[in-house]
Amino acid sequence: MKSYMEKTLSELKKNDFLAQKVEHFNVHGGVRQDLFGFLDIVACHPRHGLIGVQVCGQDFNPHVEKILGPRREASLLWLLSGGRILLFGWR
C-alpha cells in the first residue's frame, strides 16, 4: 500500500509537475520536520507555477489550522513570493 506521500507525489507527476519531497526525519529530535514548518512537497509546473504541498489523511482541519496559525508568517511569505499552497487530504 502506498503512503499518502507516495500517492501525492504520484498524482503530481501524473499531472506533469516536477515534484520533490522536502519533509525529513530529524533523528536527533525523533520527529518529522516540514520545510518552513508547513511543506511536505515542493512542486513546479509551467502553467501552475511554484506550489507547496502539505500532505495528510482525513485529519484535514489541524493542518489548515497549522498553516493559518503557528505557521502563518511563513505561509504568508510563501504566498507573497508567488508560491501557492495545496493541502492533499487522503482517505
C-alpha positions as CSV (number, residue, x, y, z in Angstrom):
1,M,0.0,0.0,0.0
2,K,1.3,3.4,-0.9
3,S,1.8,6.1,1.7
4,Y,0.0,9.4,1.4
5,M,3.3,11.0,0.4
6,E,3.8,8.4,-2.4
7,K,0.2,8.9,-3.6
8,T,0.6,12.7,-3.7
9,L,3.9,12.6,-5.5
10,S,2.5,10.1,-8.0
11,E,-0.6,12.3,-8.6
12,L,1.5,15.4,-9.1
13,K,3.9,13.6,-11.5
14,K,0.9,12.2,-13.4
15,N,-0.2,15.8,-14.0
16,D,3.2,16.9,-15.3
17,F,4.5,18.5,-12.1
18,L,8.2,18.3,-11.2
19,A,7.8,17.4,-7.5
20,Q,10.2,16.7,-4.7
21,K,9.7,15.7,-1.1
22,V,11.1,18.3,1.3
23,E,9.9,16.9,4.6
24,H,12.6,14.9,6.5
25,F,13.0,12.9,9.7
26,N,15.1,14.6,12.3
27,V,16.9,11.8,14.0
28,H,18.1,14.0,16.9
29,G,14.6,15.2,17.7
30,G,12.8,12.0,16.7
31,V,10.3,13.9,14.7
32,R,9.4,14.7,11.1
33,Q,10.1,18.3,10.0
34,D,8.4,20.1,7.2
35,L,10.1,22.7,5.1
36,F,9.4,26.1,6.7
37,G,7.2,24.2,9.2
38,F,4.3,23.5,6.8
39,L,5.5,22.0,3.4
40,D,6.0,18.3,2.7
41,I,6.5,18.7,-1.1
42,V,7.6,21.4,-3.4
43,A,6.3,21.2,-7.0
44,C,6.5,23.3,-10.1
45,H,4.6,23.4,-13.4
46,P,4.9,25.8,-16.3
47,R,1.3,26.8,-16.1
48,H,0.6,26.5,-12.4
49,G,3.9,27.9,-11.1
50,L,5.5,27.0,-7.7
51,I,3.4,25.0,-5.3
52,G,4.0,24.0,-1.8
53,V,2.1,20.9,-0.7
54,Q,1.0,19.7,2.7
55,V,0.0,16.0,2.8
56,C,-2.4,14.5,5.3
57,G,-5.0,11.8,5.9
58,Q,-8.5,12.6,6.9
59,D,-7.3,15.0,9.7
60,F,-7.6,17.9,7.3
61,N,-8.5,20.7,9.8
62,P,-5.4,20.5,12.1
63,H,-3.2,21.0,9.0
64,V,-5.3,24.1,7.9
65,E,-5.0,25.4,11.4
66,K,-1.2,24.9,11.4
67,I,-0.8,26.8,8.2
68,L,-3.1,29.7,9.3
69,G,-1.9,29.7,12.9
70,P,1.6,28.9,14.1
71,R,3.0,28.9,10.5
72,R,1.0,31.9,9.4
73,E,4.1,34.2,8.8
74,A,6.0,31.6,6.8
75,S,2.9,30.7,4.7
76,L,2.1,34.3,4.0
77,L,5.7,35.0,2.9
78,W,5.5,31.9,0.7
79,L,2.3,33.3,-0.9
80,L,3.7,36.8,-1.2
81,S,6.7,35.4,-3.0
82,G,4.5,33.9,-5.7
83,G,4.1,30.4,-4.3
84,R,0.8,28.6,-3.9
85,I,-0.2,26.2,-1.1
86,L,-2.2,23.0,-1.7
87,L,-3.4,20.6,1.0
88,F,-3.8,17.0,-0.2
89,G,-6.1,15.0,2.2
90,W,-6.5,11.3,1.7
91,R,-8.9,8.6,2.9
